[in-house]
Structures are given as C-alpha cells and as structure tokens.
Amino acid sequence: MPSTVEQLSPSRAKITVEVPFADLKPHLDKAYKEIAQQVQIPGFRPGHVPATIIDQRFGPGVALEQALNEALPDLYAAAVTEHELVPLTQPEIEVTKLEVGETVEFTAEMDVRPDFMIPAFDAIEVEVDPIESTGEELEEQVKILRERFATNTEVDRAAAEGDLVTFDLKATKDGELVEGGEAEGVTYRVGAGGMVEGMDEALTGMKAGDTKTFTSALVGGTAMGQEADIEVTVVKVQEQELPEVDDDFAQMVSEFDTAEEMYEDLRDNLARLHRVDQANAARDKVLEAVIKQIDMELPEQLLATEVEARNNQVDQELAQAGMTLKQYLADTEEEQTEEEFRADLAERAADSVKAQLVLDRIAEDHDVQIEQTDLTEHLFARARANRTSPEQEMQHMLEHDHTQDWMTEIRRSKALALILGAATVKDADGNVVDVKNLQPDGTFAEPADAEAEAEGEPVIEAESAAPAEEKPAKKKAAEKDEAPVEAAAE
C-alpha cells in the first residue's frame, strides 16, 4: 500500500495513501452484503439483491464508499506506523480519488509529536526550600485536637471571641431579600473568620434573642460583591472549654500514654508531611527545568483544545459559584485584567502540553511499563485525596471510561520519577535532598530496598502519593478520626 508523508510543519503532517482497488475487494463484498440486507427491491428477497442491481438503483459509489470507510482505520494506522508518526489529534480525512476499478486515494492531516532532544537527567539541578517545622505549627495541631474534644456549654451572657454562636441570618438589598440570602441555625466561632466582613464585630456583645443589622459586601451568590443589609438574630451562645494537654488527654486522643509521646508523634508526622511537600516541589521544579531546555513547536490544534478546555473549566466553576471572572479578579490580591488572566491560562496550558509530550517521549524511550500494582497504588492515592474508597474510584473510572487517561497519567508519573531519581536536588542551604529513597508516607526506604524496586517506579506520583502497602497499625495522635496532620501526601 503506497503512502507518502508531507511534513507541513514540525508538529503537523499530511499522509497521502494509495489503495489498490483489489485490496478493497473483501470490504466491498461485505458492503454489498450489508446493503442487500437493508434494502427492499421488488423481485428480490432481503440479502439476495445482486451487486449490479444495487449499483443500478443507488449508484456504484455507494458500496465503494462504505467499503472505504470500513477499511480506513486500518489503512490509516498502517501508514502512521510506516512513517513512524505519533498522531496527537484526530486526522482530517479527505478522499481525493474514489472510482470503481481504479486506485483509491485519500489524505489524512493531523497534529503529530514534533522531534526534540531530551537533556541528560543527571545534569539537571534544582533548589527547593529547606524543611522548617515551627513550634507554631505543632501547637496549631494540638489546638485542633483540643477543639475537637472540647466541651461546649450554653451560657446566658454576651458573646465574646472564641464562643460558638448559633444565629439566623437574612440579607436584604433595598428592602428586598437577596436570592439565597437567608439561613437558619448557622453556627460560627467568633473570631474564626470566613464570614462577611463585620460579622465578628456584630456578634461580639450579643446575647441569645438579640438582633442586629449591619451593612457588608456579600461574599457569594448572584449578588456577590454588592453591599447588602445583614440582619443577624442570635439563637444561643456557647462557651468552649478546651481540655488540658496532659497524659489523660494524650490517652484520649491517641495511642500514647503520655503527652510527651503524643507531641513527639505530631512532630514526626509534620516532618514527614514536609518531606513529601518538599519532594513534590522538587518534582515540579525538575519537570520545569527539563521543559525549559527543550525547544519545540507545539501542535497548534492540540494546544487550542487544551486552552479551550481550561477556559471552559474556569467559566463553569465560576458560574457554579455565582461569580463572573471580573468579580473573581476583583476579589483576589493580585491585580490582573481578564485579558491577562486568559493569557496566563494559555501560557500554563502550553507548559502542560509541552510537559505531556516530553514525558510521553521519555516513557517510550525507556520502555516504561504499567503494572497492576501501579493502578492499585493510583486508586489508593485518588481515594485518599478525594476521601473516598479505592472501590469507589475504580467504579468511577469504569463508569466514565477513564482507564486510558489514568494509565497515561501513571506512565507519565513513572517517567517523571526517572528524571527525579537522576537529578540533583538541593535545598536553599546547599544540602542534598534525598528524593530517590523517599516513600509516599514521608519515610525513607533503605537504599538496598529502593534499588531492588523496578526502574522508574514513582516515589511521589504526579498528582498524589499512594501507599506501597496498607499495613494494620494503631492510629497516631494526628490520625485519630479526621486527622489534622496526614502522614501521607494529599
């Protein structure tokens, strides 16, 4: 089957395929049989209409066109393989010659992966922030545990900072109730923040049964950003009594007998969490360093599709939040116009497309394979990140046909692990950071064990970290119930 390829650009190709008419004969015979089953012609039983009658009634090109359509996928795939192309978009097919008894010809134009040079992995060096676990972080974790086991007692006094206040709320504008601006039984800790501006000041000093109205800008809904009159009526005030941090507290919230042991476990969890965060930062910087060294023309159609998808996702999320892009930008600290935001989004889309092409090429060059354990670990990682179960993630994958997408994601993650394992990572103090032996839970594997693993095995996945093995163990202080500190990366 003769075929030629024309390189329209480094990332765009056009294949011209010539198909001898004899090669289409099996497909043509099948097409005639299928048409004969579908048509009703007087004097002939269904399925027994001769090809000549079909040609007379419908024209000789009908069966030939159907035969070519059936043969096209295999013919196109063979031509792509012959010319060693990597298509990135669906081909634009044009049949340029289709005559009975003559050589059939068609063209296929599509985006293809451009050729580029991959830099040496061991020549890449990046710098990350050093790990810093502060006393404030530790005390914040202890505070979360204390608040979780606090005692709330209803009091007959004015609300003060730290109290839990239950209230009803009504937002009006020009005397009219704002859409979605009414709520009952809202519970809020005075001073916690996150409510409309002025809420803390309004609630402070109010007792059960008190009503107060103040003016503030709404933070959600269709009227977001607009001034409205906020009426709050306090239902009850509760005083929170935090438990003392002693050995009894440690035994209540953890597996440990003493507060000192509980603190040590929290410090260890924080350290492991920071190690994973540091490794993830290294992963991102290593990938960024690689793609910066590679010069390539990005496939135009593929890039346009990615940019459109990202813009649509932003618009949908803003619409669900009842916001416009203009409102969102006005509410952020960074001063950016809508045009600048869209341009920045397009730039990130371009970096993403480039990274995907590079990782796919590396995976091919190093023959990266996906094992069943890789998919299992990926399901555990997604389950942890989404607070679901691996079984739910598997069901979601099958129902939404994500199998191929997730396999591609895993393969790219393993390709990135190859780069990360060979690159040099240092912190800002000049210390070499060991990312090669770091496990998903933030602990380090023994070098001998790490070397025994399959080459390219990802330590930290591209999106999340998955446990190498689920082992039964007692809950740590930070893992009891909904833990404030997770041992694994999320």
C-alpha positions as CSV (number, residue, x, y, z in Angstrom):
1,M,0.0,0.0,0.0
2,P,2.0,3.1,-1.2
3,S,1.9,6.1,1.1
4,T,3.8,9.3,1.4
5,V,4.1,11.9,4.2
6,E,4.4,15.6,3.8
7,Q,5.7,17.5,6.9
8,L,3.6,20.6,6.9
9,S,5.4,21.9,10.0
10,P,7.4,20.3,12.8
11,S,4.1,19.5,14.5
12,R,1.8,18.9,11.5
13,A,1.8,16.2,8.9
14,K,-0.2,15.1,5.9
15,I,-0.3,11.5,4.8
16,T,-1.3,10.5,1.3
17,V,-2.4,6.9,0.9
18,E,-3.0,5.0,-2.4
19,V,-5.1,1.8,-2.1
20,P,-5.1,-0.7,-5.0
21,F,-8.7,-1.5,-5.8
22,A,-8.0,-5.2,-5.3
23,D,-7.2,-4.5,-1.7
24,L,-10.7,-3.2,-1.1
25,K,-12.4,-6.2,-2.6
26,P,-13.1,-8.0,0.7
27,H,-14.5,-4.8,2.2
28,L,-16.5,-4.2,-1.0
29,D,-18.1,-7.7,-0.9
30,K,-19.0,-7.1,2.7
31,A,-20.6,-3.7,1.9
32,Y,-22.7,-5.2,-0.9
33,K,-24.0,-7.9,1.5
34,E,-24.9,-5.4,4.2
35,I,-26.7,-3.1,1.7
36,A,-28.5,-6.1,0.3
37,Q,-29.8,-6.9,3.8
38,Q,-31.0,-3.3,4.3
39,V,-32.8,-2.5,1.1
40,Q,-36.1,-3.7,-0.3
41,I,-36.3,-4.2,-4.0
42,P,-39.3,-5.9,-5.7
43,G,-38.4,-9.3,-7.0
44,F,-35.6,-9.9,-4.6
45,R,-35.5,-11.4,-1.1
46,P,-33.7,-9.4,1.6
47,G,-30.0,-10.2,1.5
48,H,-30.2,-11.6,-2.1
49,V,-30.0,-8.4,-4.1
50,P,-27.2,-8.7,-6.7
51,A,-24.4,-6.1,-6.6
52,T,-25.3,-5.0,-10.1
53,I,-28.9,-4.2,-9.1
54,I,-27.6,-2.2,-6.1
55,D,-25.3,-0.2,-8.4
56,Q,-28.1,0.5,-10.8
57,R,-30.5,1.6,-8.1
58,F,-28.1,3.5,-5.8
59,G,-25.1,4.2,-7.9
60,P,-21.8,2.3,-8.0
61,G,-20.1,4.6,-5.5
62,V,-22.4,3.8,-2.5
63,A,-20.9,0.4,-1.8
64,L,-17.4,1.6,-2.6
65,E,-17.7,4.5,-0.2
66,Q,-19.0,2.2,2.6
67,A,-16.1,-0.3,1.9
68,L,-13.5,2.5,2.1
69,N,-15.0,3.8,5.4
70,E,-14.6,0.4,6.9
71,A,-11.1,0.0,5.7
72,L,-9.9,3.5,6.5
73,P,-8.9,3.0,10.2
74,D,-6.6,0.1,9.4
75,L,-5.2,1.8,6.3
76,Y,-4.5,5.0,8.3
77,A,-2.9,3.1,11.2
78,A,-0.6,1.2,8.8
79,A,0.5,4.4,7.2
80,V,1.2,6.1,10.6
81,T,3.3,3.1,11.7
82,E,5.2,3.0,8.4
83,H,6.2,6.6,8.7
84,E,6.8,6.4,12.5
85,L,4.5,9.3,13.3
86,V,2.9,10.0,16.7
87,P,-0.5,11.5,16.0
88,L,-1.8,13.8,18.7
89,T,-5.2,14.7,17.2
90,Q,-7.9,13.0,15.2
91,P,-7.0,13.0,11.5
92,E,-8.8,15.2,9.0
93,I,-9.6,12.7,6.2
94,E,-10.2,13.7,2.6
95,V,-10.9,11.1,-0.1
96,T,-9.3,12.5,-3.2
97,K,-9.9,9.7,-5.6
98,L,-12.7,7.1,-5.5
99,E,-13.6,5.3,-8.7
100,V,-14.7,1.7,-9.3
101,G,-11.8,-0.4,-10.6
102,E,-9.3,2.4,-10.0
103,T,-6.7,3.0,-7.3
104,V,-8.4,4.7,-4.4
105,E,-6.6,7.7,-2.8
106,F,-7.1,9.6,0.5
107,T,-5.2,12.1,2.6
108,A,-5.0,12.4,6.4
109,E,-3.8,15.6,8.1
110,M,-3.2,15.8,11.8
111,D,-1.1,17.2,14.6
112,V,2.0,15.0,15.3
113,R,4.5,15.0,18.1
114,P,7.5,17.1,16.9
115,D,11.0,15.8,17.2
116,F,13.2,17.2,20.1
117,M,16.2,16.4,22.1
118,I,15.9,15.2,25.7
119,P,18.5,16.7,28.1
120,A,20.7,14.4,30.3
121,F,18.8,13.8,33.5
122,D,21.9,13.8,35.7
123,A,22.8,17.3,34.5
124,I,19.6,18.7,36.0
125,E,19.9,20.5,39.3
126,V,17.2,22.3,41.2
127,E,16.8,24.1,44.5
128,V,13.9,23.8,46.9
129,D,13.1,25.4,50.2
130,P,14.5,23.7,53.3
131,I,12.2,21.9,55.7
132,E,11.1,24.1,58.6
133,S,8.8,22.7,61.2
134,T,8.0,25.5,63.6
135,G,6.6,25.4,67.2
136,E,3.6,27.3,66.0
137,E,2.7,24.5,63.5
138,L,2.9,22.0,66.3
139,E,0.8,24.0,68.7
140,E,-1.8,24.5,65.9
141,Q,-2.1,20.8,65.5
142,V,-2.6,20.4,69.3
143,K,-5.1,23.2,69.2
144,I,-7.1,21.4,66.6
145,L,-7.1,18.2,68.7
146,R,-8.2,20.2,71.8
147,E,-11.0,21.9,69.9
148,R,-12.2,18.5,68.6
149,F,-12.6,17.2,72.1
150,A,-13.7,20.5,73.7
151,T,-16.8,20.8,75.8
152,N,-19.4,23.4,74.7
153,T,-21.7,24.8,77.4
154,E,-24.6,27.1,76.6
155,V,-24.2,30.4,78.6
156,D,-26.6,33.3,79.3
157,R,-24.2,36.1,78.6
158,A,-22.9,38.2,75.7
159,A,-20.8,36.5,73.1
160,A,-17.1,37.0,73.1
161,E,-14.2,35.9,70.9
162,G,-13.9,32.1,70.9
163,D,-17.5,31.5,71.7
164,L,-19.7,29.4,69.4
165,V,-22.7,31.4,68.4
166,T,-25.8,29.9,66.7
167,F,-27.8,32.6,64.7
168,D,-30.3,33.2,61.9
169,L,-29.3,35.4,59.1
170,K,-31.1,37.5,56.5
171,A,-29.6,39.6,53.7
172,T,-31.7,42.3,52.0
173,K,-30.9,45.0,49.4
174,D,-33.2,48.0,49.1
175,G,-35.7,46.1,51.4
176,E,-35.8,43.0,49.2
177,L,-34.5,39.7,50.2
178,V,-31.3,38.7,48.3
179,E,-31.5,35.5,46.4
180,G,-30.1,32.8,48.7
181,G,-29.6,35.4,51.4
182,E,-31.5,33.7,54.2
183,A,-30.2,31.0,56.6
184,E,-31.2,29.5,59.9
185,G,-29.2,27.8,62.6
186,V,-25.8,29.0,61.4
187,T,-23.1,28.0,63.9
188,Y,-19.9,30.1,63.9
189,R,-16.9,30.6,66.2
190,V,-16.5,34.3,66.9
191,G,-13.1,35.4,65.5
192,A,-12.7,32.4,63.2
193,G,-13.1,34.5,60.1
194,G,-14.6,33.4,56.8
195,M,-17.9,35.2,57.1
196,V,-18.9,38.5,55.7
197,E,-16.8,41.5,56.8
198,G,-18.2,42.9,60.1
199,M,-19.8,39.6,61.3
200,D,-17.3,39.2,64.2
201,E,-17.9,42.8,65.4
202,A,-21.6,42.4,65.1
203,L,-21.8,39.1,67.1
204,T,-19.5,40.3,69.8
205,G,-21.6,41.5,72.7
206,M,-24.8,39.9,71.5
207,K,-26.9,37.6,73.7
208,A,-29.5,34.9,72.8
209,G,-32.5,36.7,71.4
210,D,-30.6,39.8,70.3
211,T,-31.0,41.1,66.7
212,K,-28.6,43.4,65.0
213,T,-28.3,44.8,61.4
214,F,-25.1,45.9,59.7
215,T,-24.0,46.6,56.1
216,S,-21.4,44.5,54.3
217,A,-20.4,43.2,50.9
218,L,-21.8,39.7,50.1
219,V,-19.2,37.0,49.6
220,G,-21.2,34.6,47.4
221,G,-24.3,34.1,45.3
222,T,-25.5,36.2,42.3
223,A,-25.1,39.4,44.3
224,M,-21.6,38.7,45.3
225,G,-19.6,41.8,46.0
226,Q,-22.6,44.0,46.3
227,E,-23.5,45.9,49.5
228,A,-26.4,44.5,51.5
229,D,-28.1,44.8,54.9
230,I,-27.2,41.8,57.0
231,E,-29.6,41.0,59.9
232,V,-28.5,38.5,62.5
233,T,-30.6,37.1,65.3
234,V,-28.6,35.2,68.0
235,V,-30.3,31.9,69.0
236,K,-27.7,30.7,71.6
237,V,-24.2,31.4,72.8
238,Q,-21.9,28.5,73.9
239,E,-18.7,28.8,75.8
240,Q,-16.0,26.4,74.7
241,E,-13.8,24.7,77.4
242,L,-10.7,23.2,76.0
243,P,-9.2,20.1,77.7
244,E,-5.8,20.5,79.3
245,V,-2.9,18.9,77.4
246,D,-1.7,16.2,79.8
247,D,-1.3,12.5,79.9
248,D,-5.0,11.9,80.2
249,F,-5.6,14.0,77.1
250,A,-2.9,12.1,75.2
251,Q,-4.5,8.8,76.1
252,M,-8.0,10.0,75.0
253,V,-6.9,11.3,71.5
254,S,-4.1,8.9,70.6
255,E,-2.5,5.6,71.3
256,F,0.1,7.1,73.5
257,D,0.3,7.1,77.3
258,T,2.0,10.5,77.8
259,A,1.7,14.0,76.3
260,E,5.4,13.9,75.6
261,E,5.0,10.8,73.4
262,M,2.0,12.4,71.6
263,Y,4.0,15.6,70.9
264,E,6.8,13.5,69.5
265,D,4.4,11.7,67.2
266,L,3.0,15.0,66.0
267,R,6.5,16.3,65.3
268,D,7.3,13.2,63.3
269,N,4.1,13.5,61.3
270,L,4.8,17.1,60.5
271,A,8.3,16.3,59.4
272,R,7.1,13.5,57.1
273,L,4.5,15.8,55.6
274,H,7.1,18.5,55.0
275,R,9.4,15.9,53.3
276,V,6.6,14.9,50.9
277,D,5.8,18.6,50.2
278,Q,9.5,19.2,49.5
279,A,9.7,16.2,47.2
280,N,6.6,17.4,45.3
281,A,8.2,20.9,44.9
282,A,11.3,19.2,43.6
283,R,9.3,17.1,41.2
284,D,7.6,20.3,39.8
285,K,10.9,22.2,39.5
286,V,12.7,19.3,37.9
287,L,10.0,19.0,35.2
288,E,10.1,22.8,34.7
289,A,13.9,22.6,34.3
290,V,13.6,19.9,31.7
291,I,10.9,21.6,29.5
292,K,12.8,24.9,29.7
293,Q,15.8,23.2,28.0
294,I,13.6,21.8,25.2
295,D,12.7,23.9,22.2
296,M,9.8,22.7,20.2
297,E,6.8,23.9,18.2
298,L,3.7,22.9,20.0
299,P,0.9,21.3,17.9
300,E,-1.5,24.1,17.2
301,Q,-4.7,22.1,17.3
302,L,-3.8,20.2,20.4
303,L,-2.8,23.4,22.2
304,A,-6.0,25.2,21.1
305,T,-8.1,22.3,22.5
306,E,-6.2,22.4,25.9
307,V,-6.6,26.2,26.2
308,E,-10.3,25.9,25.4
309,A,-10.8,23.2,27.9
310,R,-9.1,25.2,30.7
311,N,-11.1,28.3,29.9
312,N,-14.3,26.3,29.9
313,Q,-13.4,24.7,33.3
314,V,-12.8,28.1,34.8
315,D,-16.1,29.5,33.4
316,Q,-18.1,26.6,34.7
317,E,-16.5,26.7,38.2
318,L,-17.2,30.5,38.4
319,A,-20.8,30.0,37.2
320,Q,-21.4,27.3,39.9
321,A,-20.1,29.8,42.5
322,G,-22.4,32.5,41.1
323,M,-19.4,34.7,40.0
324,T,-18.1,36.3,36.9
325,L,-14.4,36.4,36.0
326,K,-14.4,40.1,36.7
327,Q,-15.8,39.6,40.2
328,Y,-13.3,36.9,40.9
329,L,-10.3,39.0,39.8
330,A,-11.6,41.9,41.8
331,D,-11.7,39.7,44.9
332,T,-8.1,38.4,44.5
333,E,-5.0,40.1,45.9
334,E,-3.2,40.0,42.5
335,E,-4.1,42.9,40.2
336,Q,-4.9,41.2,36.8
337,T,-7.2,42.1,34.0
338,E,-9.4,39.5,32.3
339,E,-7.1,39.6,29.2
340,E,-4.0,39.0,31.4
341,F,-5.8,36.1,33.2
342,R,-6.7,34.4,30.0
343,A,-3.2,34.9,28.6
344,D,-1.7,33.4,31.8
345,L,-4.1,30.5,31.5
346,A,-3.0,29.9,27.9
347,E,0.7,30.0,28.9
348,R,0.1,27.4,31.6
349,A,-1.8,25.3,29.1
350,A,1.2,25.5,26.7
351,D,3.6,24.4,29.5
352,S,1.2,21.5,30.3
353,V,1.1,20.3,26.7
354,K,4.8,20.5,26.4
355,A,5.4,18.6,29.6
356,Q,3.0,15.8,28.5
357,L,4.8,15.4,25.1
358,V,8.2,15.3,26.9
359,L,7.1,12.7,29.5
360,D,5.4,10.5,26.8
361,R,8.6,10.5,24.8
362,I,10.7,9.7,27.9
363,A,8.3,6.8,28.7
364,E,8.7,5.4,25.2
365,D,12.5,5.8,25.1
366,H,12.8,4.0,28.5
367,D,10.0,1.4,27.7
368,V,8.1,2.4,30.9
369,Q,5.6,-0.3,31.6
370,I,2.5,-0.2,33.8
371,E,1.9,-3.0,36.3
372,Q,-1.3,-3.9,38.1
373,T,0.3,-2.6,41.3
374,D,0.7,0.8,39.7
375,L,-3.0,1.1,39.1
376,T,-3.8,-0.1,42.6
377,E,-1.5,2.5,44.1
378,H,-3.1,5.1,41.9
379,L,-6.5,4.2,43.1
380,F,-5.4,4.4,46.7
381,A,-3.9,7.8,46.1
382,R,-7.1,9.1,44.5
383,A,-9.2,7.6,47.2
384,R,-7.1,9.4,49.9
385,A,-7.2,12.7,48.0
386,N,-11.0,12.5,47.4
387,R,-11.8,11.0,50.8
388,T,-13.5,8.0,49.0
389,S,-12.6,4.3,48.8
390,P,-10.4,2.6,46.2
391,E,-13.6,0.7,45.1
392,Q,-15.4,3.9,44.5
393,E,-12.6,5.2,42.4
394,M,-12.5,2.0,40.4
395,Q,-16.2,2.3,39.8
396,H,-15.8,6.0,38.7
397,M,-13.0,5.0,36.3
398,L,-15.1,2.3,34.7
399,E,-18.3,4.4,34.5
400,H,-16.6,7.4,33.0
401,D,-14.2,5.5,30.8
402,H,-11.1,7.0,32.4
403,T,-9.0,3.8,32.2
404,Q,-6.8,5.1,29.3
405,D,-6.4,8.6,30.8
406,W,-5.4,7.2,34.2
407,M,-2.9,4.7,32.6
408,T,-1.4,7.7,30.7
409,E,-1.2,9.6,33.9
410,I,0.6,6.8,35.7
411,R,3.0,6.3,32.9
412,R,3.9,10.0,32.9
413,S,4.4,9.8,36.6
414,K,6.8,7.0,36.3
415,A,8.7,8.8,33.5
416,L,9.0,11.9,35.8
417,A,10.3,9.6,38.6
418,L,13.1,8.6,36.3
419,I,14.2,12.2,35.9
420,L,13.8,13.0,39.6
421,G,15.8,10.0,40.6
422,A,18.8,11.0,38.4
423,A,18.6,14.8,39.0
424,T,20.3,16.6,41.8
425,V,18.0,18.3,44.3
426,K,19.4,20.7,47.0
427,D,17.7,22.9,49.5
428,A,18.4,26.6,49.8
429,D,21.1,25.8,52.5
430,G,23.0,23.6,50.0
431,N,22.0,20.3,51.5
432,V,21.3,17.5,49.1
433,V,17.7,16.3,49.4
434,D,17.1,12.6,49.1
435,V,14.0,12.2,46.9
436,K,15.0,8.9,45.4
437,N,14.5,6.9,48.6
438,L,11.6,8.9,49.9
439,Q,8.4,6.8,50.3
440,P,4.9,8.1,49.8
441,D,4.3,8.4,53.6
442,G,7.3,10.6,54.1
443,T,9.7,8.0,55.5
444,F,12.8,6.8,53.8
445,A,13.3,3.3,52.3
446,E,16.6,1.5,52.8
447,P,18.8,2.1,49.8
448,A,19.0,-1.6,49.1
449,D,15.2,-1.9,49.0
450,A,15.0,1.1,46.8
451,E,17.4,-0.3,44.3
452,A,15.6,-3.6,44.2
453,E,12.4,-1.8,43.0
454,A,11.7,-1.7,39.3
455,E,13.4,1.0,37.4
456,G,11.2,4.0,37.0
457,E,8.9,3.2,40.0
458,P,7.4,6.5,41.1
459,V,8.1,7.5,44.7
460,I,5.8,10.6,44.6
461,E,3.1,10.4,41.9
462,A,2.4,13.3,39.6
463,E,-0.8,14.2,41.4
464,S,-0.7,12.3,44.6
465,A,1.2,9.7,46.7
466,A,-0.1,6.2,47.1
467,P,0.8,3.7,49.9
468,A,3.0,1.0,48.8
469,E,1.2,-1.4,51.2
470,E,-1.6,-0.9,53.6
471,K,-0.5,-2.4,56.9
472,P,-2.7,-2.5,60.0
473,A,-1.4,-0.2,62.7
474,K,-2.7,1.8,65.7
475,K,-3.8,5.3,65.0
476,K,-1.3,8.0,65.7
477,A,-2.3,11.2,67.6
478,A,-2.6,13.0,64.3
479,E,-4.5,10.2,62.6
480,K,-7.4,9.7,65.1
481,D,-10.7,10.3,63.4
482,E,-10.3,13.2,60.9
483,A,-6.6,13.8,61.5
484,P,-5.2,17.4,61.3
485,V,-1.9,16.0,60.1
486,E,-1.7,13.3,57.5
487,A,1.3,11.1,57.3
488,A,0.9,10.7,53.5
489,A,0.8,13.4,50.9
490,E,-2.5,14.5,49.6
